[in-house]
Amino acid sequence: MKSNKKWLLVVCALLLAFSFGWTLPKADAASGFYVSGSALKDANGNTFVMRGVNNPHAWYDTQAYDALTAIAATGANTVRIVWQTSGTAARLQQIIDRCKALKLVAVVELHDVTGSNDANRLNDMAKYFASSAIKTILVNNQKYVIVNIANEWGGSDLTDAAWASAYKTAISTLRNAGIPNTIMIDGSGWGQNSSPIKAYGQTLLNYDPSHNVMFSIHMYGSWNDTSRIGNEMWNIQQLGLALTVGEFGYNYNNGSNNLGCKVDYQEIMNQATWKGVGYMAWSWTGNDSSNAWLDLASSGDWKTLTTWGNNVVNGTNGIKATSKKATVY
C-alpha cells in the first residue's frame, strides 16, 4: 500500500505541474546528429526523418547552388549534396552555409568511386573528409551535416564481408581524425543491396567508437518487387539500425529505361512514412540524356517541377505532406 501511495503522489504532482504549464525536461542536448536504435536524432534529442532530394553540385556548381532556394521551397528538410574530391573546402562551406540559412540538413556524399570495389579508393574518400580544411567544416557543423562517405561504393560482385571490411577502415580514418558527425553508408551493388546491411550493419555500428552510423539503400531496378520494399525496411529496423532511402526512381516507360527500373515509388514513400524511414529522390535536375527521366525539375530553369518532381513533392506521403524540419533550426 505504501508503494501505491507513492505512485499516487507522483501522479498528483505531475498533474499539478502540467496545470501550471510546466513540461517534462527534454532529452539532453548533443553536439550533433546521432543514432538511437533505428532512429536518427538531432542535437536536441528529437527524431529526424529525412525528406529531400539529391542535388548535383559536383557537376553544376552555380545552378545547383542557386537551386537550393527552390528545393527548400518544396518543404524539404534535407538535401543530399552530390560532391567530389575535386571540390574545394571554401565552396563546400558556402553550400553548407546556404543549406543552414534555408533550414536544410546537408548530407554530403562523394561520387568519385561509384561502383568501385577498390577498398583503397573508398578510404581515399574518408581521407578527403579527414583533411584539415574539410574536417574543420564538418566538426563545426555537426548539428547540420551528415557524412555519406561514398556514393554507391561496391559493385554487384562485391561480397558482403568485403564491403564491411572496407568500411571498417574508412570509419577508422574518420574517427581517428576526430570527425564526430553521423556517418551514412550506402549498400553495395551500386547502392541497391540490403544484404550487407543486414549481415554486417550491427558489426559496423559496434565497430564505430561513437556508435553513430546509419545506412542507405538506393531503390531502382533491383527493387521492382514491390513486396520487398516494406519488408526490407522492417527487417533492417528490427536489427536496431537506422535507415534512409538515399536515392530512388520510378516506373518509367514500363521498365524500358537504362536502369531497368519499374520500382513503385509510391510504395517507397508510403512505407517510409509508415515506418519513419527517410527518403531522398534522385535527382533535382541536370541528368544526362539517358537519365533525364529522373529530373525532378526542368533543366531549363532548375525550379519548375516535372511530373516526377510533382509526384515526389506534392503526392501522397510526399515531401510537402510529411517533411518536418530538424529542431536545431
N, C-alpha and C positions, 0 to 999 in steps of 0.2 A: 504493500500500500504506500509506503514511503516513496518508492520509486515512481509510482503513478502520480503522486502529489508533485514530485519534482518536475515531471514532464508537463503537468498542468500549469505549473508556474512559468515554465519556459514558453508554452504556447500563449499564455496570457500576456507575458512580457513582449512577445513578438507582435501580437495584435495591437497592443498599446503603442509600440514603436511605429507600426505602419499607420496607425490612426493619426500620428503626429507628422506623417510624411517622411519618416526615416526609411532607409533602404539598407539591405544587407550589403556588406563590403564586396567590391568587385574582386576578380582574381588578381593576384599580384601582377604588376606590370613586368614585362620582359624587355630585353634590349632590342628584340626584333621578332620576326615570324618564328614559329616553332611548331613541331608536330606533337600532337597528343592523341595517341591511338590512331584512329583513321581520320582524324580531323586536323586541319591546318588552323592554327590560332594566330591572330595578330598580336602585336606587342601589348595590347590591353587585355589579352586573355580571352578575346572573343573569337568564335569560329568564323573563318573567312572562306567563302566558296567562290572560286574564280568564275567570272563570266566575262568573256572578252574575245579578242581576235589576235591573229598574227599580223605583224606589220613589217614590211621588207626594208628596214633601214640599211642593210648591208649593200643593197643594190640601187636604191633610190633615196639618196640622202635627204635632199631638200623636200621632195614630195612626201616622203614618209614622215618627216618631222612635222611638216605643216598639217598632215592628215590626222595627227594626234587630236586636234581640236574636234574634227568630225567624229573620230572614234569615241571620244568622251561624250559627245552629244547623243550617242546611241544608248547611253546609260551604262556602258561597260565599266567594270571595276578593275579590269586587268588588261594589259597589252603585252603580248609576247614579242620582245624585241629581237628580230632576226638580225644577227650581228656576226662579224667575222674577226679573226685575229688581226687583220689589217686595219681595223677600226681604232681610232685614237682615243685616249683617255679623255681628252678635252671634249670631244664630240659626244662620247658616251655620257659624260657629266651633264652636258646640255640636254640630252634626251631625257635623262632621269629627272632633272630639274623640271622639265616641261611636264613629264608624267605626274610629278608631285603637285604641280600647280593645277593640274586638271583632275587631281584626286584619283589617279590611276596607279595601280601596283604594276611594277615592271618586272617581267620575267625575262632575264637576259640569257639568250642562248647563242652558241657558236656553231655556225653552219659549215665550217671548213671540212669536217670529217664525216659528212653524211654518207652512210652505207659502208664505211671503212671497218675492217676487222683488226686494224693495227693498234694494239694497246699503247704503243709509244705515242702515236698520234693523238689518242684520247688524252693521255697525260699531258701532251703539249697544250691542249685546251685548258686543262687545270692550271698549267704553268702561266698561261696568259692571264687568267683571273688572279693568280697569286703574285703577278708582277707588281712592283711597288705602287705605281700610279693607279692601276685598276683596283688593287686591294684597298687602297685608301677610299676610293669611291664606294666600294661595297661595304666596308666597315662603317663608314659614315652614314650609309643609307640602308642599314639592315632592317629598318622598320618598313621599308618601301620596295626593296629589291630582293628577288629570289634568283638564285644561280642555277640555271639549267645547263649543266656542264657542256653538253654537246648534243646537237640535233641528230637524232636517228643514227647514233654510232652503233655499228653492228649489223651486218647483213643477215640474210635469211639462213646462211650456212654457219653462223657463229653458235657455238654451244652455250647453253645457259651458264655452265661453270666458267667458261672463258669470259663471258660478259661480267660475271660477278667479280672475278679475279682482277680484271682491268679496272673496274670501278672502285675496288678497294684502294688501288694505287692512286687513282685520281682523288678520292676522298682524303687520303693521307696528305697529298700535295696541298689541297685547300686548307685543311685544318692545321697542318704544320706551319702554314704561312700566317695563321691567325685570322682566317676568314670565318666569321661566325654565322653567316647567312644560311637560311634554309637551302638545302641542295635538292634540286629536282633531277631525276634520272629517267631518261627515255628507255622504253623496252627495246629489245633487239629486233631484227627483221624489219629494218627501216622504220623502227618505232612501233610496229604493229604487234609484236609478240608479247603476250601476257605471261607466258610460261616462265621466263627468268624472274619476273617479279614475284610470282607465286613461290617459286623454288628457292630464291635467294634474297628476296626483299628484306626479310627479317634479319638475315645474316648481315646485309649491308647496313641496316638501321642499327644493329647492335655494334657493328664494327666502328661506326662513326662515334668518336668520343663525345660528341654533342647530342647524339641520338636525334638528329634533326635532318632527316632525309625523307623525301616524298617521291612518288613515281608518276610517270606519264605514259599513256598509251595513245598512239595515233590511229585513227579509225578510217580506213579506206577499204580496198578490195578484200582484205583478209577478214573483214567484219561484215560481209554480205549476209551472213546467217544472223538474222535479227535476234533470235533467242539467246545468242551468246552475249549480247551487249549488257543486259541487266545482270545475267548470271555471273559474268566475269567481274563486273564491278562489285557485286556482292561477295564473291569468293575472295577478292583481294581485301575488301574491308573486313571480312571475318578473320583475316590474318593480322588485323590490327595495323594495317598500312594505309597511309594517306595517298589518295589517287586523284589525278585530274586527267581529262582528255585533252592532250596538248595540241592536237590537230584533228580535224575531221572534215569529210566531204559529204557527198550525197549521191543519189542515183541519177547520174547524168546520162542521157541518151540510152537508157535501159542497159547500162553497163558497158556500152560500146565507147569507151574512153581509154585514155592512155594508162589509167590506173586499174582498169577492170572494176571500177567502183560502182556498186549498187547499194551501198550502205544506207540504212534507214536513219537519216539524220534526225527525224522526229523522235524516233525511239531513243537515240542518244540523248537528246535534250530532255525527254521525259524521264528516263531512268536517272540521269544526272541530277535532275531536280528532286525526284523522289528519294534519292539516296544521299543527297548532299555532296555530290561529286562536281568538281569544277569542269568547265569546258572552254576551249578557245578555238574558234573556227579558223580554217585556212581559206583564204587569207585576204587581207584588206583589198589589195589590187596589185597590178604590176606583174602578174604571172605571164610566162611566155605563151606562145600561141597554143601549144598543146595542153596547157593548164589554165587557159583563160576562162574556162567554165567555172573555175573556183574563185574568180574575182567576186568579192562581196560588194565592192563599189566600182563604179565606172572608172576605167583608166583614163578617161578623158578629163575628169575633174577631181578624182580622188575623194568624192563625197556622195555622189548620187548612188543610192543603193540599187544593186541588181536584184533580180528575182531571188537569187540565192541569199543575198545580203538581207533582203526584206524578210525572208523566212527566218533567218537566224536572229535578227534584231527584233522584229515585231510579231513573230509567230508564237504559237502555243509553247509555253515554257522557254521562250526566247530571252534574249538579254534584257529587254526592257521590263519584262514581266517578273524576272527572277533575280536580277542583279542587285546586290547591296554593297555599298562602299565599305572599305576597311575602316574600322572605327578609329584608326590612328589619324584619319582625316576628320 
